[in-house]
Each structure stands twice: as C-alpha cells, then as structure tokens.
C-alpha cells in the first residue's frame, strides 16, 4: 500500500514514517474479506498490528487491507497472496 497521511498541522508522512509516528497519527489498520482456496481446506488468518505489519497464516488467497484515520478517511488495498 503506497500510503501517505497528512496530520492536522499539514505535515505529510509516508511509508516508514507512518510506522514510526503512528502512535500520534492513530491510523487503524483493518483486515476484511479473507478468502482461501476451497480445495485446500479451511480459510487461514490474516492479522495486522498497529505498525501496519501484516502476517498471513495458512490458506489465504486474498484479502482487503484498509487504513483508516481518526478523521474518518480510509483507503483499501486488495491483496492477492502468492504461495
């Protein structure tokens, strides 16, 4: 996700800066619509921490990753997993 966030002072943070300053930015990362391969059994799991680091476990083909700001702005990326 090529993400840039601008705070209430007009300062724009990009990539690694978001991870470093997220304690103040308050960006929330969400996972939705996890899809697995039905031929491979139960759907796996996807998690994301407050720094935006994603962990995929098990049978996952795709998922949605959403970044939401305290100001109600959000952006979603659709992720396809290659295993």
N, C-alpha and C positions, 0 to 999 in steps of 0.2 A: 504494500500500500504506500503510494507516494503521498505522504500526508504532510500538511503544513497547518499550524494552528497559530492564530493571532490573538494575543491576550488583550485585556481591556486598556492597556497602555499603548497599543499599536505595535508591540514587538512580535515579530513572526518567528516561530520555532519550527525547525524542520528535522526530520529523521531522528538522529541520535539525540538532538537537543530535546525533543519531546519526551524521550525516555528519561533524560536527566532531570527535566523540570516538571514532570507530570505530577509530582507532589503538590505543586502550586497550580498547575493548569487544570487538574481534576478531570482529565479525559477518561472516559469509561470505555473499555473495550468489551464487546459482546460477541458471542458466537451463536449463530442461528442456522437452521436448515442443514444439519449434518446428514449426509447421505452416504451410505455404504453400498458395496456390491452385494446384491441379494445372493449371489452364488457363493459368497464367502462367509455366510452366516450373519450373526448379529452385528449391528452397526457399532463402530468404535466410538471413541470420545475425542473431543477437541476442547482444550482449555486455553485460556489466555490470562496472563497476570496483569497487574496494574501498569507494568512497564511495556505492555504490548507484545510480550514474548509468547508465541503460540506453541502448544505441544499437542501433537496428533498421536493417538494411540489406537492401534487395531485397524479394523476395517472401515476406512474413510476414503471416499472418492472425491467428495466436495463438501464445501460449507461456505457460509457467509460470515465475514468478519466486519463488524461495524464499530466505528469510533464515534462516540457521542460526547459533545462538550457540555459543560454546565449551562451554556446559553441556548441549549436545545437544538444546536446544529448537529447533523450527523452525516456520515458518509459510509457507504457499504462497498466492500470488495467481494467479488465472487471468486473463491479459491478452488482450483482443481488440483487434487493431490496425485502425484505420480509415484508409484511404489515399485 
